[in-house]
Amino acid sequence: MPKASGDHVNPILAVGSVAFDSIKTPFGEASRVVGGSATYFAIAASFFTDVRIVAVVGEDFGANVEKVFGGRRVDVSGLETIPGETFRWKGEYGFDLNSRETIYTHLNVFEQFKPKIPAAHTSSPVVFLGNIHPTLQKEVLDQVQKPRLVAADTMNYWIDRTPEELTQVLKRVDVLLINDSEARELAKEANLVKAARKVQAMGPQTLVIKRGEHGVLMTRPGGGFFAAPAMPLEDVFDPTGAGDTFAGGFLGYLASCEATDDAALARAIIYGSTLASFAVEDFSVDRLLRLTKEEVHTRFTEFKKLTHFDIV
Amino acid sequence: MPKASGDHVNPILAVGSVAFDSIKTPFGEASRVVGGSATYFAIAASFFTDVRIVAVVGEDFGANVEKVFGGRRVDVSGLETIPGETFRWKGEYGFDLNSRETIYTHLNVFEQFKPKIPAAHTSSPVVFLGNIHPTLQKEVLDQVQKPRLVAADTMNYWIDRTPEELTQVLKRVDVLLINDSEARELAKEANLVKAARKVQAMGPQTLVIKRGEHGVLMTRPGGGFFAAPAMPLEDVFDPTGAGDTFAGGFLGYLASCEATDDAALARAIIYGSTLASFAVEDFSVDRLLRLTKEEVHTRFTEFKKLTHFDIV
């Protein structure tokens, strides 16, 4: 584990959703459990650095703030509580967990969400824009002063419906995290290598392509790619939040480094994969809440055994 | 590249199809070009060791034997030519090359194929059973004397139609190469880790799970897994034969080693992935026919850049 205390703390400002999820998988059900992109992201990133959440919840969220963020390196002063109900989402996964159907999405208090960055956080050196409307992502960038590193997530929904707004945001993003079908769709190009080059030309020099159970592919600043498989797991209970947890481990580690060279980016991918591999082992954020730094370290080294080979 | 000459030559006996393929991809068409599992396998494996083909062609195959195998470490004394037409297959690939439709399969002379192992080849130390009827695979094993290593390929067609015969063959196989959906089907288990354990219990201690553009996952004799991504390629013209080419690079390298420990198996996966990454760059075996050992070496080292990271 990197040394994450002392002079090298680069706090991350993270905007996204904090939600209640209801989830059905072939292995069980969970009803009205804590979810949301900012939630998974912040818990994962807080293993490496300080995280400042910008999000909104309803009055029904109550003691969950303390339950999931308490005792962690998470600053919740940007987490607004307003009258009404918290964002709710319900999804159901298919037999092999690779397909998922949304049963409902109730935006609730999120419908009026206007990100307001606390004055003390506007100079945050690292910014994470969770998968929300590109206009909200832009409003966050407009409120912060010259961050060293801006990372963003997006999805096909915004690629289809708000391409202009998304294009504007992408110009201001250093690292874009999206899944492979979305990368192809955004670039209008079936070949993933060519698609990656086209997305890079839109702004983000580092593109992290998430492939679910098949791992991650990242463009490298110096050309070429870095690829990591997902850790093969015997018990995958709930894939919800895996992508946001990956983003948290990835960006948390990068923020804790001084450099963002090829070697640091590669390690960041493995830390992201490590955190994500734990997230799916239980419903909601349950596994992350009982995760230890020692477990993170052990699984990080297991990734080396999984992928390294010698040249003779 | 390993030293593949001298005392350490372990020839591979390879049974499979030699065929004419007609292929349509989004990038072009090729009509009546050389294909077949034994063809791709043998060319790839011959970069590392001697290969002895057991297969059948019709009289129409003619000068193609010399064209594809001539000047290589491929012994064609077990390649029968009989009256009639060569096996013909026609397939068409979808937009992203991940889906493929078979337009026709004409077995032709392959319908009467009875593998006959030349007497001089019955003591081959390494045997590759290409993706053919399990009863034919068994007939090959019945004709050879205690091979050091037996590898086999199969597919959903045989898992569905000849499960009994396949089960009998699997008991005599050390390495099974199949794709991920087939591994799940064979084990009747959605989770790939559990599926792999079940398939190992059927016989093959080493299971190589092919995931197409997502790379390969291999069980390790000592427990755990080894995973390799596919090389990200800008120009994929024709995925036909990629799996057989992978098998050729994998088993060819293993045969050229004295050991089959974890480290050798990991390198074999990378050599297989390397050869497969070239096969798809052109139609038929065209790219493999003009491939050099230097190119193989260069791409092998590129795989290290693609996958390795440091622990700090």
Contacts between the chains, C-beta under 8 A, distances in Angstrom:
chain1	res1	chain2	res2	distance
A	2	B	312	6.8
A	26	B	190	7.5
A	95	B	190	5.7
A	96	B	184	7.4
A	96	B	190	4.7
A	97	B	190	7.7
A	184	B	96	7.4
A	190	B	26	7.5
A	190	B	95	5.7
A	190	B	96	4.6
A	190	B	97	7.8
A	191	B	233	8.0
A	191	B	234	6.5
A	191	B	235	7.6
A	191	B	236	6.9
A	192	B	213	7.7
A	192	B	232	6.4
A	193	B	232	4.9
A	193	B	233	6.3
A	193	B	234	4.5
A	194	B	234	6.0
A	196	B	232	7.9
A	211	B	214	6.5
A	213	B	192	7.7
A	214	B	211	6.5
A	214	B	214	3.9
A	214	B	215	7.5
A	215	B	214	7.5
A	215	B	227	7.6
A	215	B	229	6.9
A	217	B	229	7.1
A	217	B	232	6.4
A	224	B	302	7.9
A	224	B	305	6.4
A	224	B	306	7.3
A	225	B	232	4.9
A	225	B	306	6.0
A	226	B	306	6.5
A	226	B	307	7.6
A	226	B	309	7.7
A	227	B	215	7.6
A	227	B	229	3.6
A	227	B	232	7.2
A	227	B	306	5.3
A	227	B	307	6.0
A	228	B	229	7.7
A	228	B	307	7.4
A	229	B	215	6.8
A	229	B	217	7.1
A	229	B	227	3.6
A	229	B	228	7.7
A	229	B	229	6.6
A	232	B	192	6.4
A	232	B	193	4.9
A	232	B	196	7.9
A	232	B	217	6.3
A	232	B	225	4.9
A	232	B	227	7.2
A	233	B	191	8.0
A	233	B	193	6.3
A	234	B	191	6.5
A	234	B	193	4.5
A	234	B	194	6.0
A	235	B	191	7.6
A	236	B	191	6.9
A	263	B	309	7.1
A	263	B	310	5.7
A	266	B	308	7.7
A	266	B	309	4.0
A	266	B	310	7.7
A	267	B	309	5.4
A	267	B	310	6.8
A	267	B	311	7.8
A	267	B	312	6.9
A	269	B	309	7.6
A	270	B	309	5.6
A	300	B	311	7.1
A	301	B	311	6.6
A	302	B	224	7.8
A	303	B	309	8.0
A	304	B	309	7.5
A	304	B	311	6.4
A	305	B	224	6.3
A	306	B	224	7.3
A	306	B	225	6.0
A	306	B	226	6.5
A	306	B	227	5.3
A	307	B	226	7.6
A	307	B	227	6.0
A	307	B	228	7.4
A	307	B	307	5.0
A	307	B	308	7.4
A	308	B	266	7.7
A	308	B	307	7.4
A	308	B	308	5.9
A	309	B	226	7.7
A	309	B	263	7.1
A	309	B	266	3.9
A	309	B	267	5.4
A	309	B	269	7.6
A	309	B	270	5.6
A	309	B	304	7.4
A	310	B	263	5.7
A	310	B	266	7.6
A	310	B	267	6.8
A	311	B	267	7.8
A	311	B	300	7.1
A	311	B	301	6.6
A	311	B	304	6.5
A	312	B	2	6.8
A	312	B	267	6.9
